[in-house]
Structures are given as structure tokens and as C-alpha cells.
Amino acid sequence: MLANDSGVYELPAFDVSVVDETGAGDAYAAALIDRWILAGVPPREAGRFAAAAAAHNVAAEGARGGLATRAAVRSFLADR
């Protein structure tokens, strides 16, 4: 869930096959900061982007094995 002055947004995780959960929270937080805080994207869109980054991260082994580029996250989202 995300919240700001405009409301509360429920943003479910993506249903993906998990190889390794290591680093998923860090990937989520970094993507959320990148989109919501730095790029000024609305919270629902930024949270969905962050959830996609975390989903991408759990698909590979290790904390850094699944880190996605913005393009990879956009591609993931385009398929859903």
C-alpha cells in the first residue's frame, strides 16, 4: 500500500515464479524512489512499476542477479 495526501493505493504484488527473494524489497524501494520521488510519477503507477521491479528481481538468483533496467521493467509491465 502507498499513501499520500490524495489517498491510499492498494498495489498487489505480481504472481511470478520465485527463484530467490533476496533483494526484492531493495529493488522495490529503489524503483519506487526512482519513479515516485525523482520522476514525479503518480503513486499508483510508481507502485506498479516498483512491484514489477521486485517481481523481476525474484526471477534470478542472488541480490543483484535480477536487478532490472527501466526498459526491462517497462517490458514486464507491457506483458501484463
C-alpha positions in Angstrom: 0.0 0.0 0.0 1.1 3.5 -0.7 -0.4 6.7 0.7 -0.1 10.4 0.1 -2.3 13.5 0.5 -4.6 12.3 -2.3 -5.4 8.9 -1.0 -4.3 5.3 -0.2 -3.4 3.0 -3.0 -3.5 -0.8 -2.7 -1.0 -2.3 -5.1 -0.8 -6.1 -5.1 2.4 -8.0 -6.0 2.7 -9.8 -9.3 2.2 -13.5 -9.4 5.6 -14.8 -10.7 7.7 -17.9 -10.2 10.2 -17.1 -7.4 13.8 -18.3 -7.7 15.3 -16.2 -4.9 13.7 -13.4 -2.8 17.0 -11.8 -1.8 16.9 -8.1 -2.7 13.3 -7.9 -3.7 12.5 -5.3 -1.1 15.5 -3.2 -2.1 14.6 -3.4 -5.8 11.0 -2.3 -4.9 12.3 0.6 -2.8 14.8 1.8 -5.4 12.2 1.6 -8.2 9.6 3.4 -6.1 12.0 6.2 -5.3 13.1 6.5 -8.9 9.5 6.7 -10.3 7.5 8.4 -7.5 10.0 10.7 -5.8 12.5 11.5 -8.6 10.4 11.3 -11.7 7.1 12.6 -10.1 5.0 9.7 -11.5 1.6 9.3 -9.7 1.7 6.9 -6.8 -0.4 4.1 -8.3 1.8 4.0 -11.5 5.0 4.3 -9.5 3.9 1.5 -7.1 3.1 -0.8 -10.0 6.5 -0.1 -11.6 8.2 -0.9 -8.2 6.2 -4.1 -7.8 7.3 -5.1 -11.4 10.9 -4.4 -10.5 10.6 -6.6 -7.4 8.9 -9.3 -9.5 11.8 -9.2 -12.0 14.3 -9.4 -9.1 12.9 -12.6 -7.7 13.2 -14.4 -11.0 17.0 -14.7 -10.7 19.3 -16.0 -8.0 21.1 -13.6 -5.7 20.5 -10.0 -4.6 21.9 -8.5 -7.8 21.2 -11.2 -10.3 17.7 -10.0 -11.0 18.1 -6.2 -11.0 16.2 -4.8 -13.9 16.7 -1.8 -16.1 13.9 0.6 -16.6 13.4 -0.9 -20.1 13.1 -4.4 -18.7 10.5 -3.3 -16.1 8.5 -1.5 -18.8 8.6 -4.6 -21.0 7.5 -6.7 -18.0 4.5 -4.3 -17.5 3.7 -4.3 -21.1 3.1 -8.0 -21.0 0.6 -7.7 -18.1 
